[in-house]
Amino acid sequence: MNFGENLRRIRLEKGMTQVELAKAVEVKQPIIAQYERGSKQPTVATAQAIARALGCELMELVG
């Protein structure tokens, strides 16, 4: 699985919407959608913020 697939899976497991995650990470919802589709990659700092917001390890998202 790639970052986008992992992001979507973990987000759904945690019961979060894209809007809720975007607010927690302080980005716009379309950015989260782009990450999940794989059309855009987050910076390391943003990926770390996403992991914190989802309560998971960064490696769960990346690997």
MDTraj code that builds the backbone (N, CA, C; nanometers):
import mdtraj as md
import numpy as np

residues = "MET ASN PHE GLY GLU ASN LEU ARG ARG ILE ARG LEU GLU LYS GLY MET THR GLN VAL GLU LEU ALA LYS ALA VAL GLU VAL LYS GLN PRO ILE ILE ALA GLN TYR GLU ARG GLY SER LYS GLN PRO THR VAL ALA THR ALA GLN ALA ILE ALA ARG ALA LEU GLY CYS GLU LEU MET GLU LEU VAL GLY".split()
xyz = np.array([
    [0.0843, -0.1189, 0.0000],
    [0.0000, 0.0000, 0.0000],
    [0.0883, 0.1245, 0.0000],
    [0.0369, 0.2303, -0.0606],
    [0.1107, 0.3558, -0.0625],
    [0.0549, 0.4515, 0.0432],
    [0.1152, 0.5683, 0.0525],
    [0.0746, 0.6654, 0.1540],
    [-0.0747, 0.6965, 0.1452],
    [-0.1239, 0.7251, 0.0259],
    [-0.2644, 0.7620, 0.0090],
    [-0.3602, 0.6534, 0.0526],
    [-0.3298, 0.5290, 0.0149],
    [-0.4153, 0.4169, 0.0543],
    [-0.4132, 0.3974, 0.2056],
    [-0.2932, 0.4071, 0.2640],
    [-0.2804, 0.3932, 0.4092],
    [-0.3541, 0.5053, 0.4810],
    [-0.3398, 0.6266, 0.4304],
    [-0.4070, 0.7417, 0.4904],
    [-0.5577, 0.7197, 0.4924],
    [-0.6138, 0.6832, 0.3791],
    [-0.7587, 0.6617, 0.3709],
    [-0.8037, 0.5503, 0.4656],
    [-0.7307, 0.4387, 0.4645],
    [-0.7680, 0.3249, 0.5487],
    [-0.7656, 0.3628, 0.6968],
    [-0.6582, 0.4244, 0.7412],
    [-0.6455, 0.4605, 0.8826],
    [-0.7482, 0.5664, 0.9200],
    [-0.7681, 0.6649, 0.8324],
    [-0.8673, 0.7698, 0.8604],
    [-1.0057, 0.7093, 0.8801],
    [-1.0427, 0.6169, 0.7930],
    [-1.1738, 0.5526, 0.8043],
    [-1.1825, 0.4642, 0.9284],
    [-1.0734, 0.3939, 0.9612],
    [-1.0705, 0.3121, 1.0829],
    [-1.0929, 0.3972, 1.2069],
    [-1.0409, 0.5198, 1.2036],
    [-1.0549, 0.6114, 1.3180],
    [-1.1891, 0.6849, 1.3163],
    [-1.2664, 0.6653, 1.2085],
    [-1.3979, 0.7282, 1.2003],
    [-1.3924, 0.8774, 1.1723],
    [-1.2872, 0.9217, 1.1056],
    [-1.2721, 1.0642, 1.0748],
    [-1.3106, 1.0911, 0.9308],
    [-1.3692, 1.2077, 0.9081],
    [-1.3955, 1.2522, 0.7719],
    [-1.2716, 1.3267, 0.7207],
    [-1.2688, 1.3490, 0.5910],
    [-1.1595, 1.4285, 0.5345],
    [-1.1621, 1.5692, 0.5920],
    [-1.2806, 1.6238, 0.6125],
    [-1.2937, 1.7592, 0.6673],
    [-1.2374, 1.7654, 0.8091],
    [-1.2711, 1.6672, 0.8918],
    [-1.2204, 1.6649, 1.0293],
    [-1.0684, 1.6535, 1.0320],
    [-1.0150, 1.5674, 0.9483],
    [-0.8690, 1.5520, 0.9434],
    [-0.8032, 1.6798, 0.8936],
    [-0.8606, 1.7390, 0.7920],
    [-0.8044, 1.8633, 0.7376],
    [-0.8001, 1.9720, 0.8446],
    [-0.9064, 1.9844, 0.9218],
    [-0.9090, 2.0852, 1.0293],
    [-0.8025, 2.0563, 1.1337],
    [-0.7854, 1.9291, 1.1686],
    [-0.6858, 1.8921, 1.2693],
    [-0.5444, 1.9204, 1.2219],
    [-0.5219, 1.9086, 1.0910],
    [-0.3888, 1.9274, 1.0343],
    [-0.3685, 2.0706, 0.9844],
    [-0.4773, 2.1467, 0.9819],
    [-0.4766, 2.2860, 0.9358],
    [-0.4420, 2.2985, 0.7876],
    [-0.5094, 2.2132, 0.7084],
    [-0.5038, 2.2229, 0.5623],
    [-0.6483, 2.2198, 0.5127],
    [-0.6673, 2.2448, 0.3851],
    [-0.8006, 2.2398, 0.3258],
    [-0.8358, 2.0946, 0.2917],
    [-0.9644, 2.0621, 0.2939],
    [-1.0102, 1.9263, 0.2661],
    [-0.9635, 1.8738, 0.1306],
    [-0.9653, 1.9565, 0.0237],
    [-0.9190, 1.9022, -0.1049],
    [-0.7739, 1.8515, -0.1025],
    [-0.6931, 1.9063, -0.0137],
    [-0.5543, 1.8602, -0.0006],
    [-0.5528, 1.7167, 0.0516],
    [-0.6364, 1.6880, 0.1511],
    [-0.6455, 1.5517, 0.2046],
    [-0.6903, 1.4565, 0.0939],
    [-0.7874, 1.4981, 0.0144],
    [-0.8360, 1.4153, -0.0967],
    [-0.7230, 1.3891, -0.1967],
    [-0.6420, 1.4899, -0.2240],
    [-0.5296, 1.4727, -0.3165],
    [-0.4259, 1.3756, -0.2599],
    [-0.4007, 1.3836, -0.1305],
    [-0.3080, 1.2898, -0.0667],
    [-0.3610, 1.1477, -0.0816],
    [-0.4906, 1.1299, -0.0556],
    [-0.5493, 0.9959, -0.0620],
    [-0.5483, 0.9405, -0.2046],
    [-0.5682, 1.0257, -0.3026],
    [-0.5652, 0.9825, -0.4429],
    [-0.4234, 0.9590, -0.4930],
    [-0.3262, 1.0158, -0.4231],
    [-0.1878, 1.0021, -0.4652],
    [-0.1447, 1.1061, -0.5666],
    [-0.2291, 1.2063, -0.5897],
    [-0.1926, 1.3100, -0.6865],
    [-0.1045, 1.4178, -0.6243],
    [-0.0910, 1.4141, -0.4919],
    [-0.0057, 1.5100, -0.4210],
    [0.0544, 1.4371, -0.3019],
    [0.1794, 1.4694, -0.2698],
    [0.2469, 1.4106, -0.1540],
    [0.2692, 1.5178, -0.0482],
    [0.2460, 1.4857, 0.0787],
    [0.2670, 1.5846, 0.1847],
    [0.4146, 1.6040, 0.2145],
    [0.4448, 1.7173, 0.2743],
    [0.5791, 1.7373, 0.3274],
    [0.5957, 1.6449, 0.4480],
    [0.7176, 1.6281, 0.4935],
    [0.7418, 1.5455, 0.6111],
    [0.6673, 1.6031, 0.7317],
    [0.6711, 1.7341, 0.7469],
    [0.6029, 1.7985, 0.8600],
    [0.4524, 1.7739, 0.8548],
    [0.3941, 1.7826, 0.7361],
    [0.2503, 1.7591, 0.7225],
    [0.2178, 1.6126, 0.7479],
    [0.2995, 1.5226, 0.6986],
    [0.2782, 1.3797, 0.7225],
    [0.2849, 1.3493, 0.8722],
    [0.3768, 1.4137, 0.9429],
    [0.3862, 1.3954, 1.0880],
    [0.2614, 1.4492, 1.1573],
    [0.2112, 1.5634, 1.1116],
    [0.0889, 1.6209, 1.1688],
    [-0.0304, 1.5295, 1.1435],
    [-0.0362, 1.4699, 1.0251],
    [-0.1444, 1.3761, 0.9936],
    [-0.1373, 1.2552, 1.0867],
    [-0.0175, 1.2019, 1.1059],
    [-0.0004, 1.0869, 1.1955],
    [-0.0459, 1.1215, 1.3368],
    [-0.0077, 1.2393, 1.3856],
    [-0.0503, 1.2819, 1.5195],
    [-0.2025, 1.2924, 1.5275],
    [-0.2623, 1.3534, 1.4253],
    [-0.4083, 1.3722, 1.4242],
    [-0.4815, 1.2386, 1.4207],
    [-0.4217, 1.1404, 1.3553],
    [-0.4840, 1.0082, 1.3453],
    [-0.4458, 0.9169, 1.4617],
    [-0.3516, 0.9615, 1.5435],
    [-0.3073, 0.8799, 1.6572],
    [-0.2336, 0.7548, 1.6130],
    [-0.1538, 0.7676, 1.5082],
    [-0.0782, 0.6522, 1.4585],
    [0.0669, 0.6933, 1.4386],
    [0.1504, 0.5948, 1.4094],
    [0.2910, 0.6191, 1.3818],
    [0.3058, 0.6619, 1.2361],
    [0.4029, 0.7472, 1.2093],
    [0.4289, 0.7909, 1.0729],
    [0.4564, 0.6721, 0.9812],
    [0.5263, 0.5720, 1.0321],
    [0.5599, 0.4549, 0.9518],
    [0.4356, 0.3772, 0.9086],
    [0.3275, 0.3848, 0.9856],
    [0.2024, 0.3206, 0.9441],
    [0.1480, 0.3854, 0.8185],
    [0.1676, 0.5159, 0.8054],
    [0.1210, 0.5871, 0.6871],
    [0.2133, 0.5635, 0.5689],
    [0.3424, 0.5687, 0.5940],
    [0.4410, 0.5608, 0.4869],
    [0.4573, 0.4168, 0.4371],
    [0.4624, 0.3220, 0.5311],
    [0.4931, 0.1852, 0.4938],
    [0.3714, 0.1044, 0.4826],
])
top = md.Topology()
chain = top.add_chain()
for i, resn in enumerate(residues, 1):
    res = top.add_residue(resn, chain, resSeq=i)
    for name in ("N", "CA", "C"):
        top.add_atom(name, md.element.get_by_symbol(name[0]), res)
traj = md.Trajectory(xyz[None], top)
